[in-house]
Amino acid sequence: MAKTGSLSINSENIFPIIKKWLYSDHDIFFRELVSNGCDAITKLKKLDMMGETEIADDEELKVQVIVNPNEKTITFIDNGIGMTEDEVDEYINQIAFSGAEAFLEQYKDKTSDDQIIGHFGLGFYSAFMVADRVTIDTLSYKKDAKAVLWDCEDGTEFNMSESDKTTRGTKITLYLNEDSVEFANMYRAREVLDKYCSFMPVEIFLSDETAEPEYETIDESELTEKDTVIEHIVEPAKTEEKEKEDGTKETVEVEPEKKKVKVLKRPVSISDTTPLWTKHPNECSDEEYRAFYHKVFMDYKEPLFWIHLNMDYPFNLKGILYFPKINMEYESIEGTIKLYNNQVFIADNIKEVIPEFLMLLKGVIDCPDLPLNVSRSALQNDGFVKKISDYITKKVADKLSGMCKTDKENYEKYWDDISPFIKYGCLKDEKFCEKMSDYVLFKNLDNKYLTFKECLEENKENHENTIFYTNDPVQQSQYVNMFKAQGIDAVILKDSIDQPFITQLESKNEGVKFKRIDDELNDSFTEELSEDEEKSLKEKLSETFKKALGREIDIKVQKLKDEKVSSMITVSEETRRMQDMMKMYGMSNMDPSMFGGAGETLTLNASNNLVKYILDNPEGENTELICKQLYDLALISHTPLNPESMTAFIERSNKILEILTK
C-alpha cells in the first residue's frame, strides 16, 4: 500500500545525539547562547533603523553572563528583540527551526550590513550538554506582548506559562549538571568567553552573583547617571612653604582641592566590538597592529610585518596575517590562524580555508560566507572554500612580491626570518611558487642578497649553471676561505627546508645544479698533477694511512693551490643527499655504496709539508700520529667529531704539543 508523509523528530531520540555528538567541545554552549543574545540585539537594531521599533538613546544594548557557583547556575541576559509565546513555540519547541534564517528571509531587502550569526537553530540546545534544566524568561519588543516563561528538564518535557518579566529581551538560566559545575566558576567562565567571544559585535559583561561588590574612586567631574555613588571624598589642597626675595616665607598652594567620588566599580565589557580586522587598513596604525598581535597571540616579541585582508567581492573576507619572528633553533614554526564567522570564533587552523604553508603564520580571518556545518565547528565540503584559500594565497604573494619591488631594503632585512615560510609555500603551492620564483633570495658569503638568476650569473664564467652553497659557514670555514681566495661565490643555506627547496629548483630549471662547497674539488683549486704521479702518491699514502688508522679509507691526492691546507674531506653532492635521505628514514647505518654512491673521500694536498713528511717517512716515529691528526683535522672541518673521536683528538693534540716542547 503506497503512503506519503513528512518525517517527524522525536525529542527523546534526537537529544541524546545533540548532547553527545553535535559539538566536540562542551564549553561551546557559551558561544552559542551569547551568539543568540547578540543576534537578538542585532535584529532589534535593524528594526529600529526601519522604524518598526524605537531604542531609547540612553539604553545600553548588551549581553550579560552571570555565574552563581553556589546555585550552580549560569544566566545569559540580553535586551534584544525578545520572543512572543508563538515564537517560543516555533523557534524553541521545534528543533532546528532557525529564528535567524526566518528573520533574514523576512527582511532580506531591508537589512543593513550588520550580520546575524545564527543559521541552523540548534545552538540553543547546546545548553542541554551541560544543564539538567533550562529556563527561558522572555518579553518581545512587540506592543502589548506578554512575557513568557519556558521551563524544560533534560530536553524532553517543557512547561510554558506567562511570566512577570517587565523588560524587553531574554533571560536564559542553565542549572548545571554535576559534571559541568566548573563552568559556574568565574575564572573558568572568563577563560571560555575570552576564547569564543572576545570580538563579538555586542558588548558582553561577565559577573559573579555571589561576589562581594567592588568599588573605585573617580573624579566628581566624571560621574554619570549610571554610577552608584557610595561616598563623596574631598581631598584638600596641597601647600608648601616657599622663601620670598626678602627672606620671609609664604604658604603656596601647589595642588588645588580635589572632589572625588567612591562608586560601585563600573563593569568592563570583555568583547572588543570593533576588532582591528573590521577596520580599513588606512584607519589602523602600526602601534595598533602590534598591540592587537600581543593581545591575541600572547607573544611578547614584535611581529616582522603583517598583511591586512579586506575583500567584499566576490565574497566577504577580512583579516590580518602576521609574519612572526621565530628562533628557528629553539622554537616550533607552527603558527596559529584563528578563523571567525561574523566575529564569532570558529576554530584554529582550519586546513580547508588556510593554505598549509600559511599555518606557519599567526593571524585572524573573518569570513561570514563560510559554509559551516551545523555545529559551526567545521566547514562543509564546498568549492567556494577553495576560492577563499586561493585568494588568501594570492594576497600573501602580492604583499611579499610588492615589498621586494618597492621596499627591497626591508625585504632583505626580513628575509632570514621569512624565508622558511616562502620556501615551504613554494614546495606546497604551485601558484604561490610561480608568483614568488623571482623574489626568492639567497645570501652569499659576503652577506649580500641575490636572486636565483643573480646567483647563476655570479659564477657563470667558470661554473655555468652551478650554484655552490654551505649549510654551516663556521663548521665549513676552511672550504669557505678556499672559495673566497679563488673568487668563487657560494650561498648560505642553513635551514632544513633548503634541501627539498633546491631539489625543486633543480627540477624546474634544467641543467642547474646546487653543490655544497665540500663537494669534489675542481680545477679552480688545484694545480696540474700527472696521472702517473697521482697514482703513485695515492698508493704510498693509502698504505701509510691504512696502517695508521687500522682500516682502509678512500684517499684522493691533489696538488692544491693553497699549500697551507693539508687535508680535506670531500663528498659528492649526490652521495651526500643520499646520506641525508637515509638519515631521515632511519637508515644511517647503511652503506651509501649500496645505492651507487661512495662514502667520504680524504683529499690530501701533495703541496703541503705535512703530507710530504708522511711520503718521505712512511715508517717515521711520528708518522702514525700525524696521519691520525690529519684525518681528524679534515673531519673537523667537515662535520663535528663523535665523542670518542673528539677525546682521542684532544689527547693526541696534547701529545703533539709535548713533542714540540722537548
Steps between C-alpha positions, in 0.01 A plus 500: 500500500653837395534770764647850510568733794752718683780377719465601864760546773455339838684708761565192713704361212666816373618650829749225589655559157513877549647467847770255399585562135389845383800683653847365565562743790246527781607857579356604162162577663646835614562595138158386382293671770701824487468494119124466533495803730709698250261400221201618702665841545605521133140430393376773735744749347375413152139546602590834660667615177187406305275683746318187617613555859692764693808464720546763770806720449639417844435125481812284510454195277698212645522133590557409865642171621447440872647202682392372839731228635283449809185431299699335218332719241598716203263771375512666157308828473454718191281805440439415138189421302351246743238237406125462513329179608448403135867563422615289794272225378636532147871554562560309826244222504574406140860381474717653224256773396739794483360834610797670335420348161134592531589859592747535213244369254236740626727806486743396223435815296507740795789397720828683536849354487482380862532124497283255691705214636254210536393281209397152605282548809688238700728721711252540785485124557872489578390616847377147568854364464581654839164568664232273648249783486470813285257791534422784260337819623429731206301809404458606138551855373153480342231724643276337760711183493484279808809359668553123469673258737623174342629224729649171383682212667727263304377645171189286481206646691437876521257735674399840364323766703462874527780671697529828687801625296457871423814582297547417133740217417580144602643339813623140473603315816695173498485273806826312449539125540763363737753441222487863387501710818849626406333743257333685788847603617580862411853425377394202289214696349735789417744259336231357270348839417847635412545201271173532307355846560789750519391673179122460496322800342308575824643592840513201737524529877594219739424509874482272803169523685663386824802733491544793738443837330811685383552875506708762324573867558451749217504877458162657566506650149498149353185394688208383284137415572584129473752513786392382846649749745629354828690795648609854416867571571670840517878507476618836643737722309870423542728785606866560564712781641718703266758766588437847361766740371502691830577177689153452646293189426154464356261206457433415136229267364666240273197276438139623519221334694370182330144373518479125451225242522511137611268301272408141432763370256391548143466176302744455211395321182705194411417550133682728258205576274709658223816287475783624284422274204154662459661836428648623175882467488532878461331543840752281685837608636810283539463529878145364480609207285775410748273541804238275339767237428623498861145482636372218280808278482662573835835539324741746660712525184420755230359365171715568194214639290139420417247474218154652545239311295192702405271361232129553426466329160448224385487400868530682829834441671701707744800419713859568598791260443820557698848379413646421844868505587603144579818362651537206262743324732279491809139553393241314302400681183137400536278808512137569581237627258175572684189467288194714578151518356336839561751567781412167666799270554466171307831319532878520460680394182214362292697348215222532241517881519861565594760379249730253673814709470328802659436294815849624591362852537288652776183685422123532492262449208132592514279372217120517550453311172666181623280192449512370858350173610215497749719522808691798354821315594610386155446568132278321259681375193444777253686627191444849635744426783776431245442846350548657842822305552629605155418864574696494825798344321485768229486786751803368690698459177398852384612649832839325498578566133387862538728545800794359306435744213430816699670446837797275420698618802238379749430187295867405530496584870211262556621231260680270744184485712243465222695272264370176660141617445563589137700187415243277666230681305687443172522129580134469596318736264574517128323834446686659790826360360435657160433842655799491736769334283664834412488624859676215680835626631828328581760648736856459373831480688522880513148521653367647178150390389463363148210366296521157339596652164767719662651193669542333162660815360755523786688182401401490133856550370651182649204302636203549271167380645663404832418665831728413792366515855593444863260390770741588783747782423673459838545123486600518134716812537805334339302440181348851521847656517617298199201618299558862597870474414413385149225761456225238477168583661272275702167548676402416858218244540467417870134396538368146469249620238787596268582147382157419353477858373821486294396158370179661374698783338721247321194314369342823372823634341658245272879477527526700823682326786554595864825371651617532856847649534644172636415331171789369288762769439516629144776659293446841664671375817765265360817502293576242237622161623587226251293184505802282574620726782153511654473120484840451663432748780158349567644147534766613748265713712216245499730233642640735768157626609354148500774391739457811722120494518464124506256497207474586134369842402437658163790737427547750221823694444490845343737791475311793655586861429484574874804320648384565857205259459619150585187285485128526424194278493304515176166336425324515166168688510303196385650278771448756774135551405456122506657491847263776619202309366619179670531684832150641460361148456706350782745323264816683609690174565464380143790526253437774238679285241198270507313781321776566250688767695838499674551631853731775618832557325813622681664748265874554574696800373822390334633856536470501880809442718326258738384282210854514356636389841272194496612416145868530595462321837239223467658316797597814694463525877217759480344399167209308653428793733499747208279276282235475772520873567464591131199273469327650805584855389334425166196360679471800731486739207222287353279385786513479884702210642323234703587489875757220469679666208499839675654348814773332293561823304550705818737242652698482176519883476644514851754236407607698192550809716714297741718383208545860382612615845770234547 
